[in-house]
Amino acid sequence: MATIPTVHLNGTSGADLKREYLSAYEAIDNAIETLAGATLNARDFYPQGAGAYSQARSERNAAFRKLCEAQTYVEEMLEGICDQLR
């Protein structure tokens, strides 16, 4: 669970926090979509040996997990900020 910033008079405005975290969420979403669209074809790996494509696929899956983890963090932050603005 993310530690949510408290929206108050002496801190960053809730509107700014919301805008910044929404922008971060959209950027990560775009990164996920862009990576999903990037070619990962076994024909590009077979010259490296039998296990190269499987390794590349595993590395790509790990990258997706990291992006999804970052997106979940940002989503929690955004929800917590928005809850305070209601």
Phi, psi and omega per residue, in radians:
M1 nan 2.304 -3.118
A2 -1.299 2.576 3.013
T3 -1.485 1.957 -3.019
I4 -1.486 2.356 3.066
P5 -1.169 2.562 3.086
T6 -1.568 2.197 3.093
V7 -1.425 2.081 3.126
H8 -2.669 3.007 -3.010
L9 -1.104 -0.539 -3.100
N10 -1.604 0.023 -3.105
G11 -1.925 -2.955 3.082
T12 -1.145 2.454 -3.106
S13 -1.119 2.588 3.104
G14 -1.034 -0.667 3.129
A15 -1.105 -0.717 3.120
D16 -1.163 -0.783 3.120
L17 -1.043 -0.784 3.137
K18 -1.064 -0.818 -3.128
R19 -1.082 -0.783 -3.100
E20 -1.146 -0.788 -3.127
Y21 -1.273 -0.546 3.046
L22 -1.142 -0.726 3.095
S23 -1.077 -0.742 3.116
A24 -1.113 -0.743 3.125
Y25 -1.053 -0.815 -3.129
E26 -1.119 -0.656 3.128
A27 -1.144 -0.735 3.117
I28 -1.168 -0.720 3.093
D29 -1.025 -0.750 3.100
N30 -1.121 -0.696 3.114
A31 -1.104 -0.716 3.114
I32 -1.097 -0.821 -3.141
E33 -1.110 -0.709 -3.129
T34 -1.163 -0.760 3.108
L35 -1.121 -0.693 3.112
A36 -1.071 -0.557 -3.131
G37 -1.476 -0.165 3.138
A38 -1.305 2.372 -3.086
T39 -1.097 2.312 2.993
L40 -2.393 1.545 -3.023
N41 -1.998 2.317 -3.116
A42 -0.992 -0.517 -3.141
R43 -1.098 -0.410 -3.129
D44 -1.439 -0.108 -3.053
F45 -2.089 -0.337 -3.019
Y46 -1.038 -0.496 3.097
P47 -1.112 -0.316 -3.115
Q48 -1.498 -0.154 3.128
G49 2.131 2.965 -3.007
A50 -1.070 -0.594 -3.052
G51 -1.635 -0.030 -3.019
A52 -1.134 -0.755 -3.127
Y53 -1.147 -0.755 3.107
S54 -1.053 -0.714 3.111
Q55 -1.121 -0.787 3.130
A56 -1.084 -0.710 3.121
R57 -1.122 -0.735 3.112
S58 -1.100 -0.743 3.119
E59 -1.129 -0.694 3.108
R60 -1.130 -0.744 3.099
N61 -1.066 -0.678 3.095
A62 -1.114 -0.693 3.108
A63 -1.116 -0.729 3.083
F64 -1.062 -0.743 3.134
R65 -1.067 -0.716 3.136
K66 -1.144 -0.748 3.099
L67 -1.097 -0.742 3.133
C68 -1.145 -0.628 3.080
E69 -1.122 -0.762 3.103
A70 -1.121 -0.701 -3.136
Q71 -1.149 -0.679 3.093
T72 -1.093 -0.755 3.089
Y73 -1.009 -0.867 -3.109
V74 -1.127 -0.672 3.118
E75 -1.093 -0.739 3.087
E76 -1.084 -0.740 3.108
M77 -1.076 -0.833 -3.120
L78 -1.077 -0.767 3.114
E79 -1.092 -0.747 3.137
G80 -1.126 -0.656 3.111
I81 -1.207 -0.822 -3.133
C82 -1.083 -0.640 3.098
D83 -1.027 -0.617 -3.137
Q84 -1.329 -0.355 -3.092
L85 -1.544 -0.127 -3.133
R86 -1.388 nan nan
